Amino acid sequence: MTTAVTAQPRHPLIRWATAPFRAFRHLNQELLGAGEAIARSNRFPQPRPQAGPVQAKHPQPAPASKVPTRA
């Protein structure tokens, strides 16, 4: 039967001293991941449709004489 080797708990002073570095490392990884996601989404940007003054108006309905009907 083998025994599991467990790591010795760190001294509270060492944990307190290294906590800001661990937090910074975590924050840095989050920011790098977000930057990569933005870069992926911007790789193939989709052009936005440009609405001119004529296109911005609502289209008028076609007169009844020009509406095709099924016979």
GUGU-170815 format. One record per atom (N, C-alpha, C): atom name; residue number from 1; y, x, z; residue in three letters. Coordinates in nm, 3 decimals. Atoms other than C-alpha are relative to their C-alpha. Layout:
<sites>
{'CA' NUM {Y X Z} 'ALA'},
...
</sites>
This chain:
<sites>
{'N' 1 {-0.118 0.085 0.000} 'MET'},
{'CA' 1 {0.000 0.000 0.000} 'MET'},
{'C' 1 {0.124 0.089 0.000} 'MET'},
{'N' 2 {-0.121 -0.080 0.008} 'THR'},
{'CA' 2 {0.342 0.137 -0.095} 'THR'},
{'C' 2 {0.113 -0.070 0.075} 'THR'},
{'N' 3 {-0.115 0.057 -0.070} 'THR'},
{'CA' 3 {0.661 0.088 0.099} 'THR'},
{'C' 3 {0.121 0.010 -0.090} 'THR'},
{'N' 4 {-0.121 0.001 0.081} 'ALA'},
{'CA' 4 {0.986 -0.004 -0.066} 'ALA'},
{'C' 4 {0.105 0.090 0.063} 'ALA'},
{'N' 5 {-0.105 -0.089 -0.048} 'VAL'},
{'CA' 5 {1.258 0.254 -0.037} 'VAL'},
{'C' 5 {0.132 -0.073 -0.016} 'VAL'},
{'N' 6 {-0.130 0.067 0.005} 'THR'},
{'CA' 6 {1.592 0.099 0.050} 'THR'},
{'C' 6 {0.110 0.101 0.020} 'THR'},
{'N' 7 {-0.114 -0.090 -0.014} 'ALA'},
{'CA' 7 {1.928 0.266 0.022} 'ALA'},
{'C' 7 {0.063 -0.018 0.137} 'ALA'},
{'N' 8 {-0.067 0.006 -0.129} 'GLN'},
{'CA' 8 {2.104 0.351 0.341} 'GLN'},
{'C' 8 {0.134 -0.073 -0.017} 'GLN'},
{'N' 9 {-0.130 0.065 0.013} 'PRO'},
{'CA' 9 {2.403 0.125 0.404} 'PRO'},
{'C' 9 {0.113 0.101 0.013} 'PRO'},
{'N' 10 {-0.113 -0.093 -0.004} 'ARG'},
{'CA' 10 {2.731 0.299 0.341} 'ARG'},
{'C' 10 {0.081 -0.020 0.127} 'ARG'},
{'N' 11 {-0.088 0.005 -0.117} 'HIS'},
{'CA' 11 {2.966 0.377 0.621} 'HIS'},
{'C' 11 {0.116 -0.094 -0.032} 'HIS'},
{'N' 12 {-0.109 0.095 0.028} 'PRO'},
{'CA' 12 {3.236 0.106 0.655} 'PRO'},
{'C' 12 {0.127 0.068 -0.052} 'PRO'},
{'N' 13 {-0.121 -0.070 0.047} 'LEU'},
{'CA' 13 {3.510 0.364 0.602} 'LEU'},
{'C' 13 {-0.014 0.037 -0.147} 'LEU'},
{'N' 14 {0.021 -0.034 0.140} 'ILE'},
{'CA' 14 {3.356 0.475 0.272} 'ILE'},
{'C' 14 {0.009 -0.125 -0.086} 'ILE'},
{'N' 15 {-0.010 0.126 0.076} 'ARG'},
{'CA' 15 {3.315 0.113 0.158} 'ARG'},
{'C' 15 {0.145 -0.042 -0.015} 'ARG'},
{'N' 16 {-0.141 0.039 0.004} 'TRP'},
{'CA' 16 {3.679 0.046 0.245} 'TRP'},
{'C' 16 {0.078 0.090 -0.095} 'TRP'},
{'N' 17 {-0.074 -0.095 0.085} 'ALA'},
{'CA' 17 {3.798 0.358 0.062} 'ALA'},
{'C' 17 {-0.036 -0.018 -0.148} 'ALA'},
{'N' 18 {0.040 0.013 0.140} 'THR'},
{'CA' 18 {3.598 0.289 -0.256} 'THR'},
{'C' 18 {0.024 -0.140 -0.055} 'THR'},
{'N' 19 {-0.020 0.138 0.047} 'ALA'},
{'CA' 19 {3.675 -0.085 -0.275} 'ALA'},
{'C' 19 {0.108 -0.010 -0.108} 'ALA'},
{'N' 20 {-0.101 0.011 0.109} 'PRO'},
{'CA' 20 {4.001 -0.043 -0.476} 'PRO'},
{'C' 20 {-0.049 0.058 -0.132} 'PRO'},
{'N' 21 {0.052 -0.058 0.123} 'PHE'},
{'CA' 21 {3.821 0.180 -0.727} 'PHE'},
{'C' 21 {-0.100 -0.093 -0.066} 'PHE'},
{'N' 22 {0.094 0.096 0.056} 'ARG'},
{'CA' 22 {3.541 -0.073 -0.769} 'ARG'},
{'C' 22 {0.073 -0.119 -0.059} 'ARG'},
{'N' 23 {-0.078 0.113 0.051} 'ALA'},
{'CA' 23 {3.797 -0.352 -0.811} 'ALA'},
{'C' 23 {0.069 0.038 -0.131} 'ALA'},
{'N' 24 {-0.066 -0.046 0.122} 'PHE'},
{'CA' 24 {3.987 -0.148 -1.069} 'PHE'},
{'C' 24 {-0.099 0.011 -0.115} 'PHE'},
{'N' 25 {0.102 -0.014 0.102} 'ARG'},
{'CA' 25 {3.666 -0.070 -1.258} 'ARG'},
{'C' 25 {-0.041 -0.138 -0.054} 'ARG'},
{'N' 26 {0.036 0.136 0.042} 'HIS'},
{'CA' 26 {3.574 -0.439 -1.263} 'HIS'},
{'C' 26 {0.110 -0.063 -0.085} 'HIS'},
{'N' 27 {-0.112 0.055 0.075} 'LEU'},
{'CA' 27 {3.920 -0.544 -1.379} 'LEU'},
{'C' 27 {0.012 0.067 -0.137} 'LEU'},
{'N' 28 {-0.008 -0.071 0.126} 'ASN'},
{'CA' 28 {3.917 -0.277 -1.647} 'ASN'},
{'C' 28 {-0.107 -0.050 -0.096} 'ASN'},
{'N' 29 {0.107 0.053 0.085} 'GLN'},
{'CA' 29 {3.582 -0.405 -1.780} 'GLN'},
{'C' 29 {0.035 -0.139 -0.051} 'GLN'},
{'N' 30 {-0.041 0.134 0.042} 'GLU'},
{'CA' 30 {3.717 -0.761 -1.789} 'GLU'},
{'C' 30 {0.106 0.007 -0.110} 'GLU'},
{'N' 31 {-0.106 -0.012 0.100} 'LEU'},
{'CA' 31 {4.026 -0.653 -1.981} 'LEU'},
{'C' 31 {-0.052 0.058 -0.131} 'LEU'},
{'N' 32 {0.058 -0.055 0.122} 'LEU'},
{'CA' 32 {3.824 -0.445 -2.225} 'LEU'},
{'C' 32 {-0.079 -0.108 -0.075} 'LEU'},
{'N' 33 {0.076 0.108 0.063} 'GLY'},
{'CA' 33 {3.595 -0.741 -2.290} 'GLY'},
{'C' 33 {0.092 -0.102 -0.066} 'GLY'},
{'N' 34 {-0.095 0.096 0.058} 'ALA'},
{'CA' 34 {3.891 -0.972 -2.347} 'ALA'},
{'C' 34 {0.066 0.059 -0.124} 'ALA'},
{'N' 35 {-0.061 -0.064 0.117} 'GLY'},
{'CA' 35 {4.052 -0.722 -2.584} 'GLY'},
{'C' 35 {-0.094 0.003 -0.119} 'GLY'},
{'N' 36 {0.098 0.000 0.109} 'GLU'},
{'CA' 36 {3.731 -0.695 -2.785} 'GLU'},
{'C' 36 {-0.017 -0.139 -0.058} 'GLU'},
{'N' 37 {0.013 0.138 0.049} 'ALA'},
{'CA' 37 {3.705 -1.074 -2.806} 'ALA'},
{'C' 37 {0.119 -0.037 -0.087} 'ALA'},
{'N' 38 {-0.119 0.028 0.080} 'ILE'},
{'CA' 38 {4.062 -1.097 -2.934} 'ILE'},
{'C' 38 {-0.009 0.074 -0.134} 'ILE'},
{'N' 39 {0.013 -0.076 0.125} 'ALA'},
{'CA' 39 {3.993 -0.824 -3.189} 'ALA'},
{'C' 39 {-0.100 -0.066 -0.093} 'ALA'},
{'N' 40 {0.098 0.068 0.085} 'ARG'},
{'CA' 40 {3.684 -1.009 -3.312} 'ARG'},
{'C' 40 {0.059 -0.126 -0.061} 'ARG'},
{'N' 41 {-0.055 0.125 0.053} 'SER'},
{'CA' 41 {3.875 -1.335 -3.347} 'SER'},
{'C' 41 {0.110 0.027 -0.102} 'SER'},
{'N' 42 {-0.106 -0.032 0.096} 'ASN'},
{'CA' 42 {4.156 -1.162 -3.537} 'ASN'},
{'C' 42 {-0.051 0.075 -0.122} 'ASN'},
{'N' 43 {0.052 -0.077 0.112} 'ARG'},
{'CA' 43 {3.925 -0.981 -3.776} 'ARG'},
{'C' 43 {0.014 -0.076 -0.131} 'ARG'},
{'N' 44 {-0.012 0.084 0.118} 'PHE'},
{'CA' 44 {3.925 -1.270 -4.022} 'PHE'},
{'C' 44 {0.093 -0.116 0.031} 'PHE'},
{'N' 45 {-0.091 0.109 -0.037} 'PRO'},
{'CA' 45 {4.240 -1.470 -3.947} 'PRO'},
{'C' 45 {0.004 -0.108 -0.108} 'PRO'},
{'N' 46 {-0.009 0.112 0.092} 'GLN'},
{'CA' 46 {4.263 -1.812 -4.104} 'GLN'},
{'C' 46 {0.148 -0.031 -0.022} 'GLN'},
{'N' 47 {-0.141 0.029 0.025} 'PRO'},
{'CA' 47 {4.595 -1.884 -4.277} 'PRO'},
{'C' 47 {0.033 -0.142 0.047} 'PRO'},
{'N' 48 {-0.046 0.132 -0.044} 'ARG'},
{'CA' 48 {4.789 -2.170 -4.128} 'ARG'},
{'C' 48 {0.062 -0.072 -0.119} 'ARG'},
{'N' 49 {-0.062 0.073 0.111} 'PRO'},
{'CA' 49 {4.886 -2.442 -4.371} 'PRO'},
{'C' 49 {0.151 -0.012 0.022} 'PRO'},
{'N' 50 {-0.146 0.008 -0.006} 'GLN'},
{'CA' 50 {5.256 -2.432 -4.447} 'GLN'},
{'C' 50 {0.043 -0.135 -0.055} 'GLN'},
{'N' 51 {-0.046 0.132 0.043} 'ALA'},
{'CA' 51 {5.401 -2.781 -4.460} 'ALA'},
{'C' 51 {0.146 0.009 -0.041} 'ALA'},
{'N' 52 {-0.137 0.002 0.050} 'GLY'},
{'CA' 52 {5.710 -2.804 -4.675} 'GLY'},
{'C' 52 {0.065 -0.133 0.035} 'GLY'},
{'N' 53 {-0.068 0.125 -0.034} 'PRO'},
{'CA' 53 {5.971 -3.079 -4.637} 'PRO'},
{'C' 53 {-0.061 -0.121 -0.073} 'PRO'},
{'N' 54 {0.059 0.111 0.074} 'VAL'},
{'CA' 54 {5.798 -3.290 -4.904} 'VAL'},
{'C' 54 {-0.134 -0.037 0.061} 'VAL'},
{'N' 55 {0.131 0.026 -0.057} 'GLN'},
{'CA' 55 {5.455 -3.252 -4.746} 'GLN'},
{'C' 55 {0.009 -0.055 0.141} 'GLN'},
{'N' 56 {-0.013 0.044 -0.139} 'ALA'},
{'CA' 56 {5.584 -3.326 -4.398} 'ALA'},
{'C' 56 {0.017 -0.151 0.009} 'ALA'},
{'N' 57 {-0.018 0.145 -0.002} 'LYS'},
{'CA' 57 {5.667 -3.686 -4.495} 'LYS'},
{'C' 57 {-0.134 -0.069 -0.013} 'LYS'},
{'N' 58 {0.122 0.077 0.012} 'HIS'},
{'CA' 58 {5.402 -3.951 -4.465} 'HIS'},
{'C' 58 {-0.012 -0.055 -0.141} 'HIS'},
{'N' 59 {0.015 0.049 0.138} 'PRO'},
{'CA' 59 {5.258 -4.048 -4.802} 'PRO'},
{'C' 59 {0.016 -0.152 -0.006} 'PRO'},
{'N' 60 {-0.017 0.143 0.021} 'GLN'},
{'CA' 60 {5.350 -4.386 -4.937} 'GLN'},
{'C' 60 {-0.129 -0.058 -0.054} 'GLN'},
{'N' 61 {0.122 0.059 0.055} 'PRO'},
{'CA' 61 {5.059 -4.622 -5.003} 'PRO'},
{'C' 61 {0.019 -0.034 -0.148} 'PRO'},
{'N' 62 {-0.007 0.029 0.142} 'ALA'},
{'CA' 62 {4.978 -4.672 -5.369} 'ALA'},
{'C' 62 {0.019 -0.149 -0.021} 'ALA'},
{'N' 63 {-0.016 0.143 0.026} 'PRO'},
{'CA' 63 {5.088 -5.002 -5.521} 'PRO'},
{'C' 63 {-0.135 -0.063 -0.035} 'PRO'},
{'N' 64 {0.127 0.071 0.020} 'ALA'},
{'CA' 64 {4.815 -5.263 -5.554} 'ALA'},
{'C' 64 {-0.047 0.009 -0.143} 'ALA'},
{'N' 65 {0.040 -0.004 0.140} 'SER'},
{'CA' 65 {4.822 -5.237 -5.933} 'SER'},
{'C' 65 {-0.070 0.133 -0.034} 'SER'},
{'N' 66 {0.060 -0.130 0.029} 'LYS'},
{'CA' 66 {4.714 -4.866 -5.914} 'LYS'},
{'C' 66 {-0.121 0.029 0.086} 'LYS'},
{'N' 67 {0.116 -0.021 -0.084} 'VAL'},
{'CA' 67 {4.441 -4.905 -5.652} 'VAL'},
{'C' 67 {-0.123 -0.044 -0.076} 'VAL'},
{'N' 68 {0.120 0.040 0.076} 'PRO'},
{'CA' 68 {4.100 -4.898 -5.824} 'PRO'},
{'C' 68 {-0.084 -0.097 0.081} 'PRO'},
{'N' 69 {0.088 0.098 -0.065} 'THR'},
{'CA' 69 {3.877 -5.192 -5.745} 'THR'},
{'C' 69 {-0.134 0.003 -0.071} 'THR'},
{'N' 70 {0.134 0.002 0.060} 'ARG'},
{'CA' 70 {3.506 -5.220 -5.803} 'ARG'},
{'C' 70 {-0.025 -0.137 -0.060} 'ARG'},
{'N' 71 {0.028 0.127 0.066} 'ALA'},
{'CA' 71 {3.403 -5.486 -6.047} 'ALA'},
{'C' 71 {-0.147 -0.031 -0.004} 'ALA'},
</sites>
